[in-house]
Amino acid sequence: MALLFLSWLIESYDVGLTGSVLPSLTQQFALSTGMKSFVAISANIGIVIGIVPAGRLADRFGRRRVLILGTIAYAVLTFATGFAPNASSLIILRIVDGMAMGAVFPIPYVLASELCPPHRRGRYIAWADSFLSAGYFLSPLLALVLIPNVNDTTGWRVMFMIGGLPILFAVLAWRYLPESPRWYESKGRWEEAESVLLALESRAARVSGEPLAELASPPTDFNPPATLSSHPLRAIVTPPLRRRSMTLWATFGGTFFIFYSIQIFMPTAVTKMGYTLTSAFAFTAVIVGVSIPGKLLESWVIERWGRKPVIITFTVVAAVAAFAFGFVRGALPILLIGCLMSFFGIAVDPAVKTYTSENYPTEIRAWGVATTEGFGRLISGVVGPSFIPVVFSHFGVAGVYSLVGTVALMAVVVVAVFGRETRGLTLEESANTFAD
């Protein structure tokens, strides 16, 4: 779990780079409104392209292998972006970089869901997700330190070069991260599944002082379900999984729109309210930073309230704050309402991820999760943000965050009406295709 925490910390720094350096890129390359939109969504375009096939690869070749190779690829590409000579080359590099990041994004919570017991699954995924917020907080914080103190041709380049450090994580993951025993089991690779379980149980036995439990003998007639393993795309868009997929896609897209509106456009929103670029970075760092305690609160209530109540409650509060944010003025009101929006609107993300991973069978879990996240990020990270600069120019900050609040409330309605509760269930029980 510590390795999974670290994987999200380093990747989220990379995702947060775009919003942090966008004002500098706009100034240096004289970006038009259209080019600014392309720069803002370039990495997200790549993530959407890369995330879905990566889910299929993770179901076929293993979660660990895709995580490691994806990390190496995006680390190299992010470092290379620091040498981009113009906006066009930067956009191309960020799209390809995003494809590699998309391969990594869903793997930590797929692995976490398959390694954690039911009563701790949501808590651990929330803790892991809090490291995402730490990385998102790190990007504007470094921008605050680096960009105002160096010339515009150096500060943003150094920030991209720092994004090459995750190559070191790939070495640690290759050495210490186990493959999911559930994935081995779904492939009929019983000896490897037992080897991972034996290592985990031996470590637990040494810590607890209790004797090692005897592992069950594998069945001799095991075969993965043909419908799921042979036709994964068909499985998630046809009964009995179709209703779940549609619900999860809408929920993911609507809730994550709050995150993207903060992460990518908060510095721009604050500057439009009349504050300096340095102040905009400081405001964004604080607003993103409060999502960390928000996720820690979510980790405590998700196993007590359940997945649906947390998603609904947190999203409604964040949506109301989004509506209010566009109309407040003054440093303190901006910070207070922005922090409220972030505390609940970004903190709901691990509940959505936990809920998504619990709704798909092991044979297609990574595929189902990646498809959900790919569609959700297409709506919230590409389609939505591509319109935001236009909405900014015509309707200002109030128009942008009214749009964000409306989309979030639509997601609440969908999950409230069509979602099913999965708290306390094993993965086999929660993913049961006959539960609906």
LODREN-441715 format. One line per 4 residues: number of its first residue (from 0); for each residue x, y, z of C-alpha. Coordinates in pm, whole numbers, plus 50000, padded with zeros to 5 digits. Example, Ala and Ser with C-alpha at 12.3 -4.5 7.8 and 13.67 -1.06 7.14 Angstrom:
<rs>
0 = 51230 49550 50780  51367 49894 50714 $
</rs>
This chain:
<rs>
0 = 50000 50000 50000  50286 50240 50070  50412 50185 49716  50064 50252 49578 $
4 = 50048 50572 49787  50380 50680 49635  50273 50598 49279  49980 50838 49301 $
8 = 50186 51108 49472  50439 51128 49191  50183 51097 48911  49954 51367 49049 $
12 = 50242 51613 49048  50269 51555 48673  49893 51599 48618  49895 51921 48818 $
16 = 50175 52071 48611  49948 52202 48335  49742 52435 48551  50048 52554 48740 $
20 = 50251 52652 48434  49963 52763 48209  49991 53135 48295  50366 53124 48219 $
24 = 50313 52937 47894  50043 53184 47793  50282 53472 47845  50588 53315 47682 $
28 = 50417 53167 47375  50146 53437 47344  49873 53171 47350  49535 53257 47204 $
32 = 49217 53140 47378  49200 52837 47150  49566 52740 47201  49528 52789 47575 $
36 = 49243 52536 47568  49459 52287 47377  49745 52325 47623  49509 52293 47920 $
40 = 49352 51968 47799  49649 51813 47614  49755 51575 47892  49392 51486 47959 $
44 = 49342 51396 47593  49633 51156 47624  49499 51013 47950  49163 50941 47789 $
48 = 49333 50776 47491  49567 50566 47705  49352 50468 47999  49105 50231 47831 $
52 = 49348 50004 47641  49571 50002 47950  49282 49850 48145  49258 49571 47892 $
56 = 49635 49518 47909  49622 49506 48291  49354 49236 48275  49557 49034 48025 $
60 = 49917 49084 48143  49887 49192 48506  49840 49508 48710  50203 49534 48827 $
64 = 50359 49517 48479  50137 49792 48334  50199 50016 48636  50578 49989 48606 $
68 = 50603 50032 48228  50355 50321 48228  50552 50500 48501  50879 50470 48309 $
72 = 50716 50605 47993  50553 50913 48148  50863 50999 48353  51079 51010 48040 $
76 = 50820 51208 47842  50761 51463 48119  51133 51527 48148  51152 51574 47770 $
80 = 50867 51831 47780  51099 52064 47969  51291 52109 47641  50984 52190 47426 $
84 = 51077 52480 47191  50721 52593 47117  50356 52543 47209  50288 52288 46936 $
88 = 50566 52053 47041  50463 52094 47405  50105 51995 47323  50222 51686 47132 $
92 = 50452 51578 47415  50178 51629 47675  49931 51420 47475  50176 51129 47445 $
96 = 50278 51181 47809  49912 51165 47907  49871 50833 47728  50139 50686 47954 $
100 = 49981 50845 48262  49647 50700 48159  49803 50355 48169  49897 50413 48534 $
104 = 49596 50601 48675  49349 50317 48750  49602 50053 48855  49667 50164 49218 $
108 = 49301 50143 49321  49243 49824 49123  49536 49667 49309  49428 49817 49641 $
112 = 49074 49683 49603  49211 49335 49526  49456 49332 49818  49247 49491 50098 $
116 = 48972 49329 50308  48615 49465 50272  48610 49666 50596  48934 49850 50506 $
120 = 48911 49877 50128  48750 50220 50114  48974 50354 50389  49298 50248 50221 $
124 = 49193 50379 49881  49104 50713 50044  49446 50726 50209  49612 50650 49877 $
128 = 49401 50918 49711  49509 51173 49970  49858 51134 49827  49712 51240 49492 $
132 = 49606 51565 49655  49952 51602 49807  50098 51584 49456  49840 51829 49321 $
136 = 49930 52060 49610  50300 52021 49530  50265 52151 49172  50130 52502 49251 $
140 = 50359 52518 49556  50668 52462 49342  50529 52704 49084  50498 52964 49360 $
144 = 50864 52913 49451  51020 52862 49107  50833 53066 48847  50828 53416 49007 $
148 = 51197 53382 49101  51339 53278 48763  51278 53399 48411  50980 53258 48222 $
152 = 51198 53045 47996  51342 52853 48292  51085 52811 48572  50825 52604 48390 $
156 = 51098 52396 48221  51249 52302 48557  50907 52193 48681  50871 51952 48389 $
160 = 51224 51819 48440  51143 51741 48803  50861 51524 48664  51126 51278 48542 $
164 = 51201 51158 48896  50927 50885 48899  51173 50666 48709  51311 50586 49056 $
168 = 50968 50465 49170  50960 50213 48884  51270 50050 49029  51110 50023 49374 $
172 = 50786 49883 49232  50972 49625 49025  51156 49512 49338  50887 49523 49605 $
176 = 50533 49547 49466  50346 49214 49445  50107 49119 49169  49742 49078 49263 $
180 = 49674 48717 49372  49315 48763 49257  49443 48840 48908  49664 48529 48912 $
184 = 49362 48329 49027  49144 48468 48747  49402 48336 48500  49425 47994 48665 $
188 = 49785 48062 48771  49742 47905 49112  50108 47851 49204  50186 48223 49158 $
192 = 49870 48323 49345  49968 48099 49636  50324 48232 49632  50200 48592 49675 $
196 = 49950 48490 49943  50215 48287 50128  50448 48589 50137  50169 48817 50262 $
200 = 50047 48570 50525  50401 48489 50642  50465 48858 50699  50132 48894 50883 $
204 = 50210 48588 51095  50547 48732 51198  50385 49061 51300  50090 48907 51485 $
208 = 50268 48607 51635  49984 48379 51517  50045 48060 51319  50035 48072 50940 $
212 = 49693 47985 50798  49672 47689 50561  49591 47791 50205  49302 47622 50028 $
216 = 49379 47379 49748  49301 47513 49400  49022 47353 49199  49131 47128 48914 $
220 = 48856 47233 48676  48900 47612 48690  48805 47811 48379  48749 48190 48364 $
224 = 48396 48290 48263  48401 48291 47882  48163 48585 47844  48378 48812 48058 $
228 = 48727 48707 47948  48654 48676 47575  48432 48981 47523  48523 49244 47784 $
232 = 48384 49542 47593  48056 49367 47527  48035 49261 47891  48041 49615 48032 $
236 = 47785 49762 47790  47530 49479 47792  47313 49336 48070  47369 49264 48351 $
240 = 47655 49517 48377  47516 49787 48146  47318 49971 48414  47619 49975 48647 $
244 = 47848 50103 48373  47614 50386 48271  47572 50488 48636  47945 50483 48704 $
248 = 48032 50677 48388  47791 50957 48474  47902 50963 48839  48270 50972 48753 $
252 = 48231 51244 48490  48013 51471 48703  48213 51451 49024  48556 51481 48863 $
256 = 48451 51798 48681  48483 51971 49019  48841 51852 49050  48941 51967 48702 $
260 = 48778 52306 48746  49000 52359 49051  49320 52193 48936  49343 52342 48587 $
264 = 49157 52673 48603  49178 52797 48962  49491 53013 48895  49314 53165 48593 $
268 = 48994 53225 48793  49181 53401 49073  49371 53625 48830  49040 53718 48665 $
272 = 48919 53825 49008  49195 54087 49007  49481 53917 49192  49844 53878 49082 $
276 = 49985 53556 48940  50183 53497 49261  49866 53534 49467  49680 53301 49229 $
280 = 49940 53027 49286  49919 53078 49663  49537 53063 49660  49541 52749 49445 $
284 = 49797 52576 49668  49583 52638 49978  49255 52541 49807  49398 52218 49667 $
288 = 49579 52144 49993  49261 52132 50203  49142 51836 49998  49397 51624 50188 $
292 = 49213 51647 50525  48891 51614 50325  49005 51276 50197  49110 51173 50545 $
296 = 48757 51255 50665  48619 51056 50372  48837 50759 50471  48671 50761 50814 $
300 = 48308 50795 50702  48309 50570 50395  48315 50252 50602  48050 50393 50838 $
304 = 47805 50563 50601  47857 50357 50287  47968 50449 49937  47647 50609 49805 $
308 = 47579 50837 50105  47937 50968 50095  47926 51034 49719  47590 51209 49741 $
312 = 47662 51419 50053  48012 51533 49956  47912 51617 49598  47605 51820 49699 $
316 = 47809 52033 49941  48079 52088 49677  47819 52181 49412  47663 52444 49638 $
320 = 48009 52585 49709  48081 52596 49334  47767 52803 49271  47870 53044 49548 $
324 = 48235 53067 49440  48161 53256 49122  47987 53538 49307  48217 53600 49606 $
328 = 48484 53870 49614  48760 53944 49860  49055 53725 49957  48898 53561 50262 $
332 = 48561 53469 50101  48741 53335 49793  48963 53117 50011  48681 52996 50236 $
336 = 48438 52902 49958  48717 52763 49740  48840 52548 50029  48487 52423 50096 $
340 = 48449 52325 49730  48784 52146 49734  48742 51982 50078  48429 51798 49964 $
344 = 48454 51810 49584  48800 51654 49555  48759 51441 49868  48469 51254 49706 $
348 = 48702 51112 49441  48831 50809 49639  48473 50708 49722  48390 50711 49350 $
352 = 48702 50507 49271  48631 50254 49546  48271 50225 49429  48381 50172 49068 $
356 = 48632 49897 49147  48375 49710 49358  48120 49688 49076  48321 49483 48825 $
360 = 48433 49115 48837  48806 49041 48864  48826 48908 48506  48739 49253 48368 $
364 = 48792 49478 48670  49081 49681 48526  48897 49705 48192  48574 49820 48357 $
368 = 48753 50067 48584  48965 50204 48298  48663 50241 48070  48472 50425 48343 $
372 = 48764 50652 48422  48835 50708 48052  48479 50817 47980  48463 51020 48301 $
376 = 48786 51203 48223  48676 51259 47863  48372 51448 47995  48532 51619 48295 $
380 = 48890 51663 48176  48861 51720 47800  48511 51821 47686  48432 52038 47989 $
384 = 48768 52220 48014  48773 52284 47639  48465 52504 47684  48577 52674 48004 $
388 = 48803 52941 47843  48509 53040 47620  48274 53051 47921  48534 53259 48106 $
392 = 48545 53514 47824  48165 53547 47795  48028 53480 48146  48325 53517 48378 $
396 = 48404 53317 48690  48037 53300 48791  47941 53130 48465  48220 52873 48487 $
400 = 48150 52758 48840  47773 52762 48793  47833 52516 48510  48053 52305 48739 $
404 = 47788 52296 49012  47513 52200 48768  47711 51907 48623  47796 51783 48974 $
408 = 47430 51785 49080  47338 51584 48771  47585 51316 48884  47423 51313 49229 $
412 = 47082 51241 49079  47219 50951 48872  47397 50773 49156  47107 50833 49396 $
416 = 46852 50679 49160  47048 50402 48987  47344 50320 49217  47365 50017 49446 $
420 = 47541 50006 49783  47856 49789 49814  47982 49865 50166  48100 49563 50367 $
424 = 48085 49318 50075  48372 49107 49946  48475 49185 49590  48307 48864 49477 $
428 = 47981 48969 49645  47988 49335 49533  48075 49241 49174  47808 48969 49155 $
432 = 47638 49031 48822  47309 48893 48958  47296 49137 49252  47094 49390 49050 $
</rs>
